[in-house]
Amino acid sequence: MSIDSKTVVVNDRVYAWPKQPVVVVCVDGCEPAYIEQAISDGIMPYLAKALKNGTDARADCVVPSFTNPNNLSIVTGQPPRVHGICGNYFYDQDQDAEVMMNDPKFLRAPTIFKKFFEEGAKIAVVTAKDKLRRLLGHGLTFEEGRAICFSSEKSNETTLAENGIEDASSWIGRDVPSVYSAELSEFIFACGVKLMDEFQPDLMYLSTTDYIQHKHAPGTPVANEFYAMLDKYLAQLDERGAVIALTADHGMKPKHDDAGEPDVIFLQDVMDEWLGKDVARVILPITDPYVVHHGALGSFATAYIPEEVRAETIAKLAKMDGIMHALSRAEGCEKFELPEDRTGDVILVSTADKVLGTSADRHDLSALKEPLRSHGGVSEQRVPLLLNRATPNLEGDRNLRNFDAFDLALNYAQTS
């Protein structure tokens, strides 16, 4: 079989072998308005030009619209009910513990990287958050020199054995950026360009942080500065012959009242009042170490509720102001393509302007210096899906998902 006709099957999807380097970029928290406004303001000239002859589409991310579920959907080509990662954080019933879902043991499907690597491809993955790094790199081995996978957050700690590169911070000639900065994402793109020159991967995945998007609305000076930076690096990747697909793990919406305070429904407090103290257990899948971003407040929650009061409680929750969906486990997992064994008895999604919390005294919001912007619900589901190449054979009525990014880049956008 010639390399041009070779295909790789991953999770029941068929992907063509790359004819030129393929780079998929996940811009964390990239509400479509960020790019639309930046292009309108003239600060993304490369992308504006590229999209005239490329692909300018919109897609739906998976719900909950959080980082871990969507990144793993993008790199497996499937929703969470297949790959198993349904939040940043969940209640592990086997351990009777609430834990971060960043261990590869929770992953139930191979990544596109793993399968292509097994067929001989060179793979490069750079992510902002170390919570994602082990999941994205699961199944890669580094002894042969065909795989590199590291986070900018821990770039000074990389090793050949664990990451395929020794001290990535020194290699790129940049200090490790603050987790709470735009520089954490810029570091990724600078690495991507240098990897293209020196490592020449077949597939590359670049995944940023949404610190800027949590703090700054589309079209604001700081947001536009971030997207101008992104545009510069996209142009450099294009110059090196890459097929580029850009999408997002989720959008971002304002979640505050007129006074600038977070507009929160504290679900644990509500259920304690209705059912008694700690009769119900509320889980917030947005939970992660980056509290400055969002204070663990998002628009999706699950709850474990005793069976004898479950139906009544769901009915009451559904009538609450600010609740878009209050669904049983079966209904919610069917609607949002989630694994039932890792989801609560009740699935809750708030309206666009509200977030869901546990108890008021369990959220430290002192680090939130700007009015809250967050995500997690249906209202943050729409994201960009952009390619620097045309996709003329793409079905016009196709319901695109962000996890179609590799499909479009490999199967529709490649040129001879």
C-alpha positions as CSV (number, residue, x, y, z in Angstrom):
1,M,0.0,0.0,0.0
2,S,1.4,3.4,-0.9
3,I,1.6,6.1,1.8
4,D,-1.0,8.1,-0.2
5,S,-3.6,5.4,0.1
6,K,-2.8,4.3,3.7
7,T,-5.5,4.7,6.3
8,V,-5.7,4.3,10.0
9,V,-8.9,3.2,11.9
10,V,-9.4,4.8,15.3
11,N,-12.5,4.2,17.4
12,D,-14.5,3.1,14.3
13,R,-13.5,6.2,12.3
14,V,-11.2,6.0,9.2
15,Y,-8.5,8.6,8.8
16,A,-6.2,9.1,5.8
17,W,-2.5,9.1,6.3
18,P,-1.1,12.7,6.3
19,K,0.4,13.9,3.1
20,Q,1.8,17.0,4.8
21,P,2.1,17.9,8.5
22,V,-1.3,18.2,10.1
23,V,-1.7,20.5,13.1
24,V,-4.9,20.6,15.2
25,V,-5.1,23.6,17.5
26,C,-7.5,23.7,20.4
27,V,-7.9,27.3,21.6
28,D,-9.4,26.8,25.1
29,G,-12.5,28.8,25.7
30,C,-12.7,30.3,22.2
31,E,-16.2,31.6,21.8
32,P,-16.6,32.2,18.0
33,A,-17.0,35.9,18.7
34,Y,-13.4,36.2,19.8
35,I,-12.1,35.3,16.3
36,E,-15.0,37.0,14.5
37,Q,-14.3,40.3,16.3
38,A,-10.6,40.0,16.0
39,I,-10.9,39.6,12.2
40,S,-13.4,42.4,12.0
41,D,-10.9,44.6,14.0
42,G,-8.2,43.8,11.5
43,I,-5.8,42.1,14.0
44,M,-5.9,38.6,12.5
45,P,-4.8,39.3,8.9
46,Y,-3.4,35.8,8.3
47,L,-6.5,34.0,9.3
48,A,-8.8,36.5,7.5
49,K,-6.9,35.7,4.3
50,A,-6.7,32.0,4.9
51,L,-10.4,31.6,5.5
52,K,-11.3,33.2,2.2
53,N,-10.0,30.1,0.5
54,G,-10.2,27.8,3.5
55,T,-13.0,26.5,5.7
56,D,-14.9,28.8,8.1
57,A,-17.4,26.5,10.0
58,R,-19.0,26.3,13.4
59,A,-19.3,23.1,15.4
60,D,-20.8,21.9,18.7
61,C,-18.5,20.8,21.5
62,V,-19.6,18.1,23.9
63,V,-21.5,18.9,27.1
64,P,-20.3,19.3,29.8
65,S,-18.4,22.0,27.9
66,F,-15.3,21.6,30.0
67,T,-11.6,21.1,29.1
68,N,-11.0,17.5,29.8
69,P,-14.1,15.9,28.1
70,N,-13.6,18.0,25.0
71,N,-9.9,17.7,24.5
72,L,-10.3,13.9,24.8
73,S,-13.2,14.0,22.4
74,I,-11.1,15.9,19.9
75,V,-8.2,13.5,20.1
76,T,-10.3,10.3,20.1
77,G,-12.9,11.5,17.6
78,Q,-15.7,10.4,19.9
79,P,-18.0,11.7,22.6
80,P,-17.4,10.9,26.4
81,R,-19.6,7.9,26.4
82,V,-16.9,6.2,24.3
83,H,-13.7,7.6,25.8
84,G,-15.0,7.9,29.4
85,I,-13.7,11.3,30.3
86,C,-16.9,13.1,31.3
87,G,-15.5,16.0,33.4
88,N,-12.4,17.5,34.9
89,Y,-13.5,16.0,38.2
90,F,-16.0,13.3,39.2
91,Y,-17.2,11.1,42.0
92,D,-15.5,7.7,41.8
93,Q,-18.0,5.3,43.3
94,D,-15.5,2.5,43.4
95,Q,-13.2,4.5,45.6
96,D,-16.0,6.5,47.3
97,A,-14.0,9.6,46.6
98,E,-14.2,12.8,44.6
99,V,-11.2,12.9,42.3
100,M,-9.6,14.7,39.3
101,M,-10.2,12.8,36.1
102,N,-6.6,13.3,34.8
103,D,-5.3,9.7,35.2
104,P,-5.0,7.6,32.0
105,K,-6.7,4.8,33.9
106,F,-10.0,6.6,33.3
107,L,-9.5,6.6,29.5
108,R,-11.6,4.0,27.8
109,A,-10.6,4.5,24.1
110,P,-7.2,5.0,22.3
111,T,-6.3,8.4,21.0
112,I,-5.7,9.2,17.3
113,F,-2.1,9.8,18.3
114,K,-1.6,6.3,19.7
115,K,-3.0,4.6,16.7
116,F,-1.0,6.7,14.2
117,F,2.1,6.3,16.3
118,E,1.7,2.5,16.2
119,E,1.6,2.8,12.4
120,G,4.9,4.7,12.3
121,A,3.9,8.4,12.5
122,K,5.8,11.1,14.3
123,I,3.6,12.7,17.0
124,A,4.0,16.0,18.8
125,V,1.6,17.2,21.6
126,V,2.0,20.4,23.6
127,T,-0.6,21.4,26.1
128,A,-0.8,24.3,28.6
129,K,-2.2,22.3,31.5
130,D,-0.3,19.4,33.0
131,K,-3.7,17.9,34.0
132,L,-4.1,17.0,30.3
133,R,-0.7,15.9,29.4
134,R,-0.8,12.3,30.6
135,L,-4.2,11.7,29.0
136,L,-3.2,13.2,25.7
137,G,0.1,11.2,25.7
138,H,-1.4,7.9,26.8
139,G,-0.1,5.1,24.6
140,L,2.9,7.0,23.2
141,T,6.4,5.7,23.9
142,F,9.4,7.9,23.7
143,E,12.4,5.6,23.3
144,E,12.3,5.6,19.5
145,G,12.4,9.4,19.2
146,R,9.0,9.5,17.3
147,A,6.9,11.2,20.0
148,I,7.0,14.3,22.1
149,C,4.4,15.3,24.6
150,F,4.7,17.9,27.3
151,S,2.9,20.8,29.0
152,S,4.2,24.4,29.1
153,E,3.2,24.5,32.7
154,K,5.9,21.9,33.6
155,S,8.2,22.5,30.6
156,N,11.3,22.8,32.7
157,E,10.7,19.3,34.2
158,T,10.5,17.4,30.9
159,T,12.7,14.3,30.3
160,L,13.4,12.1,27.3
161,A,11.9,9.1,29.1
162,E,8.6,10.8,30.1
163,N,8.2,13.5,27.4
164,G,10.5,12.7,24.5
165,I,12.4,16.0,25.1
166,E,14.9,17.1,27.7
167,D,14.1,20.4,29.5
168,A,11.7,21.9,26.9
169,S,12.0,25.3,28.6
170,S,15.7,25.5,27.9
171,W,15.2,24.0,24.4
172,I,12.8,26.8,23.4
173,G,14.8,29.4,25.3
174,R,11.9,30.7,27.4
175,D,11.2,30.7,31.1
176,V,8.3,28.7,32.4
177,P,5.3,31.1,32.1
178,S,2.8,31.7,34.9
179,V,-0.3,29.4,34.7
180,Y,-2.3,32.6,35.0
181,S,-1.0,34.4,31.9
182,A,-1.3,34.6,28.1
183,E,2.3,33.6,27.9
184,L,1.5,30.1,28.9
185,S,-0.4,29.7,25.6
186,E,2.2,31.7,23.5
187,F,4.8,29.3,24.8
188,I,2.9,26.4,23.2
189,F,2.8,28.1,19.8
190,A,6.4,29.0,19.9
191,C,7.2,25.3,20.6
192,G,4.9,24.2,17.8
193,V,6.8,26.3,15.2
194,K,10.2,25.0,16.5
195,L,8.9,21.4,16.5
196,M,7.8,21.8,12.9
197,D,11.3,22.9,12.0
198,E,13.3,20.5,14.0
199,F,11.1,17.5,14.8
200,Q,8.9,17.6,11.6
201,P,5.9,15.7,13.1
202,D,3.2,14.0,11.0
203,L,0.5,15.0,13.5
204,M,0.7,17.8,16.0
205,Y,-1.8,18.9,18.6
206,L,-1.5,22.3,20.4
207,S,-3.9,22.9,23.3
208,T,-4.0,26.3,25.2
209,T,-5.3,27.6,28.4
210,D,-8.5,29.8,28.7
211,Y,-7.1,32.2,31.3
212,I,-7.6,35.2,28.9
213,Q,-11.1,34.1,27.9
214,H,-12.2,33.8,31.5
215,K,-11.0,37.4,32.2
216,H,-11.6,39.3,29.0
217,A,-14.6,39.5,26.6
218,P,-14.3,39.3,22.8
219,G,-13.0,42.5,21.2
220,T,-11.4,43.9,24.4
221,P,-7.8,45.0,24.1
222,V,-6.3,42.1,26.0
223,A,-8.4,39.6,24.1
224,N,-7.4,41.1,20.8
225,E,-3.8,41.1,21.8
226,F,-4.1,37.3,22.5
227,Y,-5.6,36.6,19.1
228,A,-3.1,38.8,17.3
229,M,-0.4,36.6,18.9
230,L,-2.2,33.5,17.8
231,D,-2.5,34.8,14.2
232,K,1.2,35.3,14.0
233,Y,2.0,31.7,14.9
234,L,-0.7,30.3,12.7
235,A,0.9,32.1,9.8
236,Q,4.3,30.6,10.7
237,L,2.8,27.1,10.8
238,D,1.2,27.7,7.4
239,E,4.5,28.9,5.9
240,R,5.9,25.5,6.9
241,G,3.3,23.7,4.8
242,A,1.0,22.5,7.6
243,V,-2.7,21.7,7.2
244,I,-4.1,23.6,10.2
245,A,-7.5,22.9,11.8
246,L,-8.5,25.2,14.7
247,T,-11.3,24.5,17.1
248,A,-12.1,25.0,20.8
249,D,-13.0,22.8,23.7
250,H,-15.8,25.2,24.7
251,G,-17.1,28.7,24.4
252,M,-17.3,31.3,27.2
253,K,-20.1,33.5,28.5
254,P,-20.5,36.2,31.2
255,K,-22.0,34.7,34.4
256,H,-22.5,37.7,36.6
257,D,-25.2,40.1,37.7
258,D,-25.5,43.8,37.1
259,A,-23.2,44.5,40.1
260,G,-20.5,42.3,38.6
261,E,-21.0,39.5,41.2
262,P,-21.1,35.9,40.2
263,D,-24.7,34.8,39.5
264,V,-24.7,31.5,41.3
265,I,-27.2,28.8,42.2
266,F,-25.7,27.0,45.2
267,L,-27.2,23.6,44.7
268,Q,-25.9,21.8,47.8
269,D,-27.4,24.6,49.9
270,V,-30.7,24.2,48.0
271,M,-30.8,20.4,48.4
272,D,-29.7,20.6,52.1
273,E,-32.7,22.8,52.7
274,W,-35.1,20.5,50.8
275,L,-33.8,17.1,51.9
276,G,-31.6,17.6,55.0
277,K,-27.9,18.2,55.5
278,D,-25.8,16.1,53.1
279,V,-28.6,13.8,52.0
280,A,-27.7,14.7,48.5
281,R,-24.1,15.0,47.1
282,V,-23.5,17.7,44.4
283,I,-20.5,17.2,42.1
284,L,-19.1,20.1,40.0
285,P,-17.2,18.6,37.0
286,I,-15.5,21.9,36.3
287,T,-13.4,21.6,39.4
288,D,-9.6,21.7,38.8
289,P,-6.6,23.4,40.4
290,Y,-7.0,26.7,38.4
291,V,-9.4,28.5,40.8
292,V,-8.3,32.0,39.5
293,H,-10.0,31.1,36.2
294,H,-13.5,30.3,37.5
295,G,-13.6,29.6,41.3
296,A,-15.0,26.1,40.4
297,L,-18.2,27.7,39.1
298,G,-19.6,26.4,35.8
299,S,-22.9,25.7,34.2
300,F,-23.0,21.9,34.6
301,A,-23.4,19.8,37.7
302,T,-24.5,16.4,38.7
303,A,-26.0,15.2,42.0
304,Y,-26.4,11.9,43.8
305,I,-29.8,11.8,45.4
306,P,-31.6,8.9,47.3
307,E,-34.0,7.1,45.0
308,E,-37.1,7.7,47.1
309,V,-36.9,11.5,46.7
310,R,-35.2,11.6,43.3
311,A,-38.1,12.2,41.0
312,E,-39.6,14.8,43.2
313,T,-36.3,16.6,43.5
314,I,-35.7,16.6,39.8
315,A,-39.2,18.1,39.2
316,K,-38.5,20.9,41.7
317,L,-35.1,21.6,40.2
318,A,-36.6,21.8,36.7
319,K,-38.9,24.6,37.9
320,M,-36.1,26.7,39.4
321,D,-35.2,30.0,37.7
322,G,-31.8,29.7,36.0
323,I,-32.0,25.9,35.4
324,M,-32.2,25.0,31.7
325,H,-32.1,21.2,32.2
326,A,-32.8,18.9,35.2
327,L,-32.6,15.4,33.9
328,S,-32.3,11.9,35.2
329,R,-29.1,10.0,34.7
330,A,-30.5,8.0,31.8
331,E,-32.1,11.1,30.1
332,G,-29.0,13.3,30.6
333,C,-26.5,10.7,29.4
334,E,-28.6,9.9,26.3
335,K,-28.9,13.6,25.5
336,F,-25.2,14.6,26.1
337,E,-23.5,11.3,25.2
338,L,-22.1,10.6,28.6
339,P,-21.1,7.3,30.4
340,E,-23.8,6.5,32.9
341,D,-21.5,4.8,35.4
342,R,-19.5,8.1,35.9
343,T,-22.5,10.4,36.2
344,G,-24.7,11.4,39.1
345,D,-28.4,10.5,39.5
346,V,-29.3,13.9,38.2
347,I,-27.7,16.1,35.5
348,L,-28.2,19.8,35.8
349,V,-27.4,22.6,33.3
350,S,-27.9,26.2,34.0
351,T,-29.1,29.0,31.7
352,A,-26.5,31.1,29.8
353,D,-26.2,33.8,32.5
354,K,-25.9,31.6,35.6
355,V,-23.4,29.2,37.2
356,L,-23.8,26.3,39.6
357,G,-22.0,25.9,42.9
358,T,-22.1,23.5,45.8
359,S,-22.4,25.5,49.1
360,A,-21.6,29.2,49.4
361,D,-19.1,28.6,52.1
362,R,-17.2,26.0,49.9
363,H,-16.2,28.4,47.1
364,D,-13.3,30.8,47.6
365,L,-14.0,33.6,45.1
366,S,-11.4,36.0,46.5
367,A,-9.2,35.3,43.5
368,L,-11.8,36.5,41.0
369,K,-10.7,40.0,40.2
370,E,-13.0,40.6,37.2
371,P,-16.7,39.8,36.7
372,L,-17.0,36.0,36.2
373,R,-17.0,34.5,32.8
374,S,-17.3,30.7,32.6
375,H,-18.7,27.7,30.7
376,G,-20.0,24.2,31.1
377,G,-23.5,24.3,29.7
378,V,-25.3,24.2,26.4
379,S,-24.9,27.9,25.9
380,E,-21.1,27.5,25.5
381,Q,-21.4,24.6,23.1
382,R,-20.9,26.5,19.8
383,V,-17.3,26.7,18.8
384,P,-15.3,27.6,15.6
385,L,-14.0,24.8,13.3
386,L,-11.6,26.5,10.9
387,L,-9.1,25.2,8.4
388,N,-6.5,26.9,6.3
389,R,-7.5,24.6,3.4
390,A,-10.8,24.2,1.5
391,T,-12.9,21.1,2.2
392,P,-15.0,21.0,-1.0
393,N,-16.3,17.5,-0.5
394,L,-17.6,18.2,3.0
395,E,-21.4,17.6,3.2
396,G,-23.1,21.0,3.5
397,D,-25.8,19.7,5.9
398,R,-23.4,17.9,8.2
399,N,-23.8,18.5,12.0
400,L,-20.2,19.3,12.8
401,R,-18.6,18.6,16.2
402,N,-15.3,19.9,17.5
403,F,-14.1,16.3,17.5
404,D,-14.4,16.2,13.7
405,A,-11.2,18.3,13.5
406,F,-8.9,15.5,12.6
407,D,-11.4,14.0,10.2
408,L,-11.6,17.3,8.3
409,A,-7.9,17.9,8.4
410,L,-6.9,14.4,7.3
411,N,-9.9,13.3,5.1
412,Y,-11.1,16.5,3.5
413,A,-8.4,19.2,3.5
414,Q,-5.3,17.5,2.3
415,T,-3.7,18.2,-1.0
416,S,-1.3,16.2,-3.1
